[in-house]
Amino acid sequence: MTIAVIATILNEGESIRPWLDSLCAQTRRPDSVVIVDGGSHDETVAVVRSYADRLPLTVIEAPGANISTGRNRAIAAVSDPGGADPIIAATDAGVILVHDWLDELTQPFTRDPALEVCGGFFTADARTPFEVALGASTLPLIDEIDAATFLPSSRSIAFRKSAWARVGGYPEWLDYCEDLIFDLRLKALARPFAFASEAIAAFRPRQTIGAFYRQYYRYARGDGKADLWRARHAARYLTYLVALPILIALAASVFTGLWGLLLVGGVLYLRAPYVRLLTVLRRSAAAGHVRETTLTVLLLVALVPLVRAVGDVAKMIGYPVGVVWRLRHRPPDWRAVSTDQ
């Protein structure tokens, strides 16, 4: 079985070394590592090339390439020795891969030669209280995952090159949510995905509230461009712009008992992040980053509502921007999959 690791990079600088070191430390060595640089203006490419004696490395410089284009360029460059169908393991430069990530991610293909896709998992490498709150608010824990419906991030996924070709690769017209569209097209054409829960890529959440806002604005803009999750976004607008103002007005003027219901509703809305908090905090504490103290827990409890509110506002602003873009540019209908591709 030929196994290639692919990724895209852009202006990572020296911070790319931990990811490269984690690739070097894999218990299963890849047959090739193909990295596409989208036009870095710093020392990123030089740092990557310095690992050529430790990794079977190919670096492709493609200034201006977005993530989708870069991934497609990298996959296309993976050779097919003897007419074989290589396994492509995709990841991101900003993560740290557990030492047996590649082995765990590719073992299912050995057990089932007909398998086409295997999803790995990802966790938050939180290093500050804010990052702990953000990780707990935005990332599920492993026991929340339904393997049958899980859509893996391209931080940690493996697939056959033939499956990538059949779905037309990653959508190059889309700058965010591209891996979600890729997953959905694979779901439509490929056999059921396998799930490798131990193939973990740990990545650091955004470090500031502004960076988090921009991230979720872009995610929601991508949803609008790709026409994803209409009902979810509609429900968010109805909740914040219609239901919540009405309930607050009623509670303030007529039904004072509604304050209790609003409080209960808020707790239920924040239940999932609160349930995850201690797990994410203890993982960070075990790594030597954030101390587990009563004061830290109280700070995290206060941060979670802020994180959720900022994320929701970012989504409500970003989504219509994406919808307007879609109406103006009329991108390809990604749902129009064909088994003839």
CORZI-V858813 format. One record per residue. N is the residue number from 1. RES is the residue in one small letter. SS is DSSP state (H for helix, E for strand, L for the rest). D_CENTER is the distance of its C-alpha to the mean C-alpha in whole Angstrom. Layout:
N | RES | SS | D_CENTER
N | RES | SS | D_CENTER
This chain:
1 | m | L | 27
2 | t | L | 25
3 | i | E | 22
4 | a | E | 20
5 | v | E | 17
6 | i | E | 15
7 | a | E | 13
8 | t | E | 14
9 | i | E | 15
10 | l | L | 17
11 | n | L | 19
12 | e | L | 18
13 | g | H | 21
14 | e | H | 22
15 | s | H | 19
16 | i | H | 18
17 | r | H | 20
18 | p | H | 19
19 | w | H | 16
20 | l | H | 19
21 | d | H | 21
22 | s | H | 19
23 | l | H | 19
24 | c | H | 23
25 | a | L | 23
26 | q | L | 21
27 | t | L | 24
28 | r | L | 23
29 | r | L | 24
30 | p | L | 22
31 | d | L | 25
32 | s | E | 23
33 | v | E | 20
34 | v | E | 20
35 | i | E | 18
36 | v | E | 18
37 | d | E | 19
38 | g | L | 19
39 | g | L | 22
40 | s | L | 22
41 | h | L | 25
42 | d | L | 25
43 | e | L | 25
44 | t | H | 22
45 | v | H | 23
46 | a | H | 26
47 | v | H | 24
48 | v | H | 23
49 | r | H | 26
50 | s | L | 27
51 | y | L | 26
52 | a | L | 27
53 | d | L | 30
54 | r | L | 27
55 | l | L | 25
56 | p | L | 26
57 | l | E | 24
58 | t | E | 24
59 | v | E | 23
60 | i | E | 23
61 | e | E | 24
62 | a | L | 23
63 | p | L | 23
64 | g | L | 22
65 | a | L | 19
66 | n | L | 16
67 | i | H | 12
68 | s | H | 14
69 | t | H | 17
70 | g | H | 16
71 | r | H | 15
72 | n | H | 17
73 | r | H | 20
74 | a | H | 19
75 | i | H | 19
76 | a | H | 22
77 | a | L | 24
78 | v | L | 23
79 | s | L | 27
80 | d | L | 28
81 | p | H | 31
82 | g | H | 34
83 | g | H | 32
84 | a | L | 29
85 | d | L | 26
86 | p | L | 23
87 | i | E | 20
88 | i | E | 17
89 | a | E | 15
90 | a | E | 12
91 | t | L | 10
92 | d | L | 9
93 | a | L | 12
94 | g | L | 11
95 | v | E | 11
96 | i | E | 14
97 | l | E | 14
98 | v | L | 17
99 | h | L | 20
100 | d | L | 20
101 | w | H | 16
102 | l | H | 18
103 | d | H | 21
104 | e | H | 19
105 | l | H | 16
106 | t | H | 19
107 | q | H | 22
108 | p | H | 22
109 | f | H | 23
110 | t | H | 26
111 | r | H | 27
112 | d | L | 26
113 | p | L | 27
114 | a | L | 26
115 | l | L | 22
116 | e | L | 20
117 | v | E | 17
118 | c | E | 15
119 | g | E | 12
120 | g | E | 11
121 | f | E | 10
122 | f | E | 8
123 | t | E | 10
124 | a | E | 11
125 | d | L | 13
126 | a | L | 15
127 | r | L | 18
128 | t | L | 20
129 | p | H | 21
130 | f | H | 19
131 | e | H | 16
132 | v | H | 17
133 | a | H | 17
134 | l | H | 14
135 | g | H | 12
136 | a | H | 14
137 | s | H | 14
138 | t | H | 10
139 | l | L | 9
140 | p | L | 11
141 | l | L | 14
142 | i | H | 15
143 | d | H | 18
144 | e | H | 16
145 | i | L | 14
146 | d | L | 17
147 | a | L | 16
148 | a | L | 18
149 | t | L | 16
150 | f | L | 12
151 | l | L | 10
152 | p | L | 8
153 | s | L | 4
154 | s | L | 6
155 | r | L | 6
156 | s | L | 9
157 | i | E | 11
158 | a | E | 14
159 | f | E | 16
160 | r | E | 20
161 | k | H | 21
162 | s | H | 23
163 | a | H | 20
164 | w | H | 18
165 | a | H | 22
166 | r | H | 23
167 | v | L | 20
168 | g | L | 20
169 | g | L | 17
170 | y | L | 14
171 | p | L | 16
172 | e | L | 17
173 | w | L | 18
174 | l | L | 15
175 | d | L | 13
176 | y | L | 10
177 | c | L | 8
178 | e | H | 10
179 | d | H | 8
180 | l | H | 9
181 | i | H | 12
182 | f | H | 12
183 | d | H | 12
184 | l | H | 14
185 | r | H | 17
186 | l | H | 16
187 | k | H | 17
188 | a | H | 20
189 | l | H | 22
190 | a | L | 21
191 | r | L | 22
192 | p | L | 20
193 | f | L | 17
194 | a | E | 18
195 | f | E | 16
196 | a | E | 16
197 | s | E | 15
198 | e | E | 16
199 | a | E | 14
200 | i | E | 12
201 | a | E | 10
202 | a | E | 11
203 | f | E | 9
204 | r | L | 11
205 | p | L | 11
206 | r | L | 12
207 | q | L | 16
208 | t | L | 18
209 | i | H | 18
210 | g | H | 19
211 | a | H | 15
212 | f | H | 13
213 | y | H | 16
214 | r | H | 15
215 | q | H | 11
216 | y | H | 12
217 | y | H | 15
218 | r | H | 13
219 | y | H | 10
220 | a | H | 13
221 | r | H | 15
222 | g | H | 13
223 | d | H | 14
224 | g | H | 17
225 | k | H | 18
226 | a | H | 16
227 | d | L | 18
228 | l | L | 16
229 | w | L | 16
230 | r | H | 20
231 | a | H | 21
232 | r | H | 18
233 | h | H | 19
234 | a | H | 23
235 | a | H | 23
236 | r | H | 21
237 | y | H | 24
238 | l | H | 27
239 | t | H | 26
240 | y | H | 26
241 | l | H | 28
242 | v | H | 31
243 | a | H | 31
244 | l | H | 30
245 | p | H | 33
246 | i | H | 35
247 | l | H | 35
248 | i | H | 35
249 | a | H | 38
250 | l | H | 40
251 | a | H | 39
252 | a | H | 41
253 | s | H | 44
254 | v | L | 45
255 | f | L | 43
256 | t | L | 42
257 | g | L | 41
258 | l | H | 38
259 | w | H | 37
260 | g | H | 36
261 | l | H | 34
262 | l | H | 32
263 | l | H | 31
264 | v | H | 31
265 | g | H | 28
266 | g | H | 26
267 | v | H | 26
268 | l | H | 25
269 | y | H | 22
270 | l | L | 21
271 | r | H | 22
272 | a | H | 19
273 | p | H | 18
274 | y | H | 21
275 | v | H | 21
276 | r | H | 18
277 | l | H | 20
278 | l | H | 22
279 | t | H | 20
280 | v | H | 17
281 | l | H | 20
282 | r | H | 22
283 | r | H | 19
284 | s | H | 20
285 | a | H | 23
286 | a | H | 24
287 | a | L | 22
288 | g | L | 24
289 | h | L | 23
290 | v | L | 23
291 | r | L | 27
292 | e | L | 27
293 | t | L | 30
294 | t | H | 31
295 | l | H | 30
296 | t | H | 27
297 | v | H | 26
298 | l | H | 28
299 | l | H | 26
300 | l | H | 23
301 | v | H | 24
302 | a | H | 25
303 | l | H | 22
304 | v | H | 20
305 | p | H | 22
306 | l | H | 21
307 | v | H | 18
308 | r | H | 18
309 | a | H | 20
310 | v | H | 19
311 | g | H | 15
312 | d | H | 18
313 | v | H | 20
314 | a | H | 17
315 | k | H | 16
316 | m | H | 20
317 | i | H | 20
318 | g | H | 18
319 | y | H | 18
320 | p | H | 22
321 | v | H | 21
322 | g | H | 19
323 | v | H | 22
324 | v | H | 24
325 | w | H | 23
326 | r | H | 22
327 | l | H | 26
328 | r | H | 27
329 | h | H | 25
330 | r | L | 25
331 | p | L | 22
332 | p | L | 23
333 | d | L | 22
334 | w | L | 19
335 | r | L | 21
336 | a | L | 24
337 | v | L | 23
338 | s | L | 26
339 | t | L | 27
340 | d | L | 29
341 | q | L | 26
